Amino acid sequence: MPTGAARLNFLQIKEQQQLNRERLREAAVEEQRAKEALCRQKEQYSHVQSHGYGRVVGKPASDVQIKVYIRECDGERAQCHTFMESEAMRHNASCKQEGKPRPAQPPRQKVQKLPPVAAPPQKKQEHTQQQQQRLSGSANASDTQRGIVPKYLLQRKAELAAQKEATQREAERQREIARYPPGHRLVSEEERKETLEKLAARRRELEMELHKIPIRYDTQSIKERRSKIENELSEIEAAERKFGSAKELFVPI
């Protein structure tokens, strides 16, 4: 039993060693691949020349001339100072070595005055007059047009008022229609009067026909005729009461 356990431990140790060797071999292969990729990248950009960025150069290849303009737009008082960059750097270095404060301005080498540029007096005066007229004209226009509403605003206001009125009329019409029973319409006063006149005329005609029927004869045809006239008269009376009432009247469409 102990011999089997020792053998098992030995096999596990051998297996772990084998795994460690494989891992080291894989790591070496990966490192070699990374080095080869870096070399290929360097060879790809080896033809590009460096511009020297990041390197400190002791002395510049060429000196730079610097010009400083003072009061450039003041005509005769305009000044121009010219100096070289190397001289300014040497002067600053000497000031630091001597412990003197750094001057505010670089040393002057050459002073050049710009030629005065003056506008002709006549054109300048005309320009001043035109500017004053333009300012006065704009002030007068603003005074005269103050309080005037633009035309497009008035037009838009009228359109909105008309739209609001039309919306109110439509809402009132819809409310009026909602009061009617389904499939009915409102009877106007003129239609009421006209209907009552027709009913009265028909009632007079039927009464005249009823008076013409002889009372002494009571045949079957006379009975039917009298009954028909009386029924129609009762219908006319009901219609007159209906159309003669003060409340609103609705009839089928």
C-alpha distance (Angstrom), angle and dihedral (degrees) to the residues before:
residue distance angle dihedral
M1 . . .
P2 3.84 . .
T3 3.78 89.1 .
G4 3.83 90.8 56.0
A5 3.83 92.2 50.0
A6 3.80 92.3 50.3
R7 3.78 91.2 49.5
L8 3.80 90.3 49.8
N9 3.81 91.1 51.2
F10 3.79 90.4 48.3
L11 3.81 91.6 52.1
Q12 3.81 91.9 48.9
I13 3.81 91.4 50.5
K14 3.81 91.1 50.0
E15 3.78 91.0 49.0
Q16 3.81 91.7 50.3
Q17 3.80 91.3 49.3
Q18 3.78 90.2 51.1
L19 3.81 90.3 51.2
N20 3.82 91.2 49.6
R21 3.81 91.3 51.4
E22 3.80 91.4 50.3
R23 3.79 91.1 49.8
L24 3.80 92.1 50.4
R25 3.80 90.4 48.6
E26 3.83 91.2 50.7
A27 3.82 91.5 48.2
A28 3.82 90.4 51.3
V29 3.80 90.9 49.6
E30 3.81 91.4 50.8
E31 3.81 92.0 48.5
Q32 3.82 90.5 49.6
R33 3.81 90.7 50.6
A34 3.82 91.2 50.5
K35 3.81 91.2 50.8
E36 3.80 91.6 49.1
A37 3.83 91.3 49.7
L38 3.82 90.5 50.4
C39 3.80 91.1 49.6
R40 3.80 91.9 49.6
Q41 3.81 90.2 50.3
K42 3.80 92.0 50.2
E43 3.81 91.1 48.8
Q44 3.80 90.0 49.8
Y45 3.84 92.7 57.2
S46 3.81 98.0 32.0
H47 3.83 91.8 104.1
V48 3.84 92.1 61.2
Q49 3.80 110.7 96.5
S50 3.79 118.8 -136.2
H51 3.81 118.5 -116.5
G52 3.76 92.4 -149.3
Y53 3.77 96.6 -109.6
G54 3.77 112.8 169.0
R55 3.82 94.7 17.1
V56 3.80 119.8 116.3
V57 3.79 112.5 -127.7
G58 3.75 118.4 -158.2
K59 3.82 97.5 -146.1
P60 3.79 129.1 15.5
A61 3.76 117.8 -113.1
S62 3.82 93.3 -126.2
D63 3.79 133.9 11.0
V64 3.81 121.0 -115.9
Q65 3.80 124.9 -134.0
I66 3.82 114.5 -139.5
K67 3.81 124.6 -160.9
V68 3.78 123.6 -164.7
Y69 3.84 119.3 -165.7
I70 3.79 119.1 -156.6
R71 3.83 120.7 -165.7
E72 3.77 91.4 -8.5
C73 3.82 93.6 172.9
D74 3.84 97.1 45.8
G75 3.77 96.4 87.4
E76 3.81 111.0 -141.5
R77 3.81 93.3 16.3
A78 3.81 92.1 59.9
Q79 3.83 115.5 117.6
C80 3.78 135.2 -171.9
H81 3.83 124.6 -158.6
T82 3.81 120.7 -164.2
F83 3.81 126.1 -168.4
M84 3.79 139.8 151.4
E85 3.78 122.6 -107.4
S86 3.81 93.9 -130.2
E87 3.83 91.7 56.0
A88 3.80 91.4 51.1
M89 3.81 90.8 50.1
R90 3.83 92.2 49.3
H91 3.80 90.7 47.8
N92 3.80 91.7 50.9
A93 3.80 90.9 48.4
S94 3.82 92.1 50.7
C95 3.81 90.9 48.4
K96 3.80 90.8 53.2
Q97 3.79 92.2 48.8
E98 3.82 93.7 50.1
G99 3.83 92.1 46.0
K100 3.80 93.3 -122.2
P101 3.81 121.6 143.4
R102 3.76 115.2 -97.4
P103 3.81 111.5 -102.5
A104 3.75 118.5 -117.9
Q105 3.81 93.7 -130.0
P106 3.83 130.8 42.3
P107 3.79 118.5 -113.1
R108 3.75 113.7 -79.3
Q109 3.74 117.0 -118.0
K110 3.74 104.5 165.8
V111 3.77 133.2 7.1
Q112 3.75 119.2 -154.9
K113 3.77 123.9 -177.4
L114 3.74 117.3 -146.4
P115 3.78 115.0 -129.7
P116 3.81 112.5 -101.1
V117 3.77 114.1 -104.1
A118 3.77 109.7 -155.9
A119 3.77 124.9 170.5
P120 3.80 118.1 -125.1
P121 3.81 110.3 -91.8
Q122 3.80 93.2 -127.6
K123 3.81 94.7 52.7
K124 3.80 90.7 43.0
Q125 3.78 90.9 52.4
E126 3.82 91.7 47.1
H127 3.79 90.4 49.5
T128 3.82 90.8 50.5
Q129 3.81 91.5 49.2
Q130 3.81 92.2 48.3
Q131 3.78 90.7 49.5
Q132 3.81 91.7 49.8
Q133 3.81 91.3 48.1
R134 3.79 90.8 48.6
L135 3.80 91.4 50.2
S136 3.81 93.1 46.4
G137 3.82 91.3 46.0
S138 3.78 92.2 51.3
A139 3.82 90.2 47.6
N140 3.81 91.9 50.1
A141 3.80 91.6 46.5
S142 3.78 90.9 50.8
D143 3.83 90.5 49.0
T144 3.79 94.0 48.8
Q145 3.82 95.5 43.0
R146 3.78 95.1 45.1
G147 3.81 112.2 121.8
I148 3.84 95.7 15.1
V149 3.79 113.5 129.9
P150 3.83 113.8 -139.5
K151 3.79 117.2 -108.6
Y152 3.80 95.0 -120.7
L153 3.81 90.2 56.1
L154 3.81 91.1 51.9
Q155 3.80 90.4 48.1
R156 3.79 91.9 48.5
K157 3.81 90.4 48.1
A158 3.81 91.0 52.2
E159 3.82 91.0 48.4
L160 3.79 91.6 51.1
A161 3.81 91.5 48.4
A162 3.82 91.7 49.9
Q163 3.81 90.9 46.9
K164 3.80 91.0 49.9
E165 3.81 91.9 49.1
A166 3.81 91.9 49.0
T167 3.80 90.4 49.5
Q168 3.79 91.0 51.1
R169 3.81 91.9 48.9
E170 3.79 91.5 50.1
A171 3.81 91.2 48.5
E172 3.82 90.7 50.9
R173 3.80 90.5 48.5
Q174 3.78 91.4 50.6
R175 3.81 90.9 49.1
E176 3.82 89.7 49.6
I177 3.80 91.5 49.7
A178 3.81 90.8 48.3
R179 3.82 89.1 62.0
Y180 3.81 92.3 59.6
P181 3.80 119.3 90.2
P182 3.81 114.1 -113.8
G183 3.81 111.4 -80.5
H184 3.85 94.5 10.7
R185 3.78 136.6 105.9
L186 3.81 134.7 -155.3
V187 3.82 118.0 -100.7
S188 3.80 113.2 -132.0
E189 3.82 125.1 -138.4
E190 3.81 92.9 -108.7
E191 3.79 90.6 52.7
R192 3.82 89.7 49.0
K193 3.80 92.5 53.8
E194 3.79 93.4 44.8
T195 3.82 92.0 49.4
L196 3.82 92.5 47.8
E197 3.82 90.8 51.0
K198 3.82 91.2 51.0
L199 3.81 91.3 48.0
A200 3.82 91.9 49.8
A201 3.80 91.9 49.8
R202 3.80 91.7 49.1
R203 3.80 91.2 47.4
R204 3.82 90.9 54.1
E205 3.80 91.1 50.3
L206 3.80 92.0 50.9
E207 3.82 92.6 47.5
M208 3.79 90.3 52.0
E209 3.81 90.4 50.4
L210 3.80 90.2 47.5
H211 3.82 91.8 52.3
K212 3.80 90.5 50.7
I213 3.80 93.3 59.4
P214 3.84 108.9 99.5
I215 3.77 115.2 -118.3
R216 3.84 97.3 -154.6
Y217 3.82 91.9 62.4
D218 3.78 116.5 67.8
T219 3.74 106.2 175.8
Q220 3.78 126.0 153.9
S221 3.80 94.4 -103.5
I222 3.81 91.7 49.6
K223 3.80 90.4 50.5
E224 3.79 91.8 51.1
R225 3.79 91.8 47.4
R226 3.83 92.9 48.9
S227 3.79 91.4 47.0
K228 3.80 91.5 49.9
I229 3.81 92.3 50.8
E230 3.80 92.6 47.2
N231 3.81 92.1 49.9
E232 3.78 91.2 50.9
L233 3.81 90.7 48.1
S234 3.80 90.5 52.9
E235 3.81 89.9 50.5
I236 3.82 90.0 50.2
E237 3.81 91.0 51.3
A238 3.81 91.3 51.0
A239 3.81 90.5 48.9
E240 3.82 91.4 49.2
R241 3.80 90.8 52.2
K242 3.81 89.7 48.5
F243 3.82 96.7 48.5
G244 3.80 93.2 38.1
S245 3.83 95.3 58.1
A246 3.82 119.4 108.1
K247 3.81 96.3 -131.2
E248 3.80 124.4 89.0
L249 3.77 115.8 -78.7
F250 3.80 125.3 -148.0
V251 3.80 123.6 -167.8
P252 3.82 129.7 -172.7
I253 3.77 116.1 -90.3
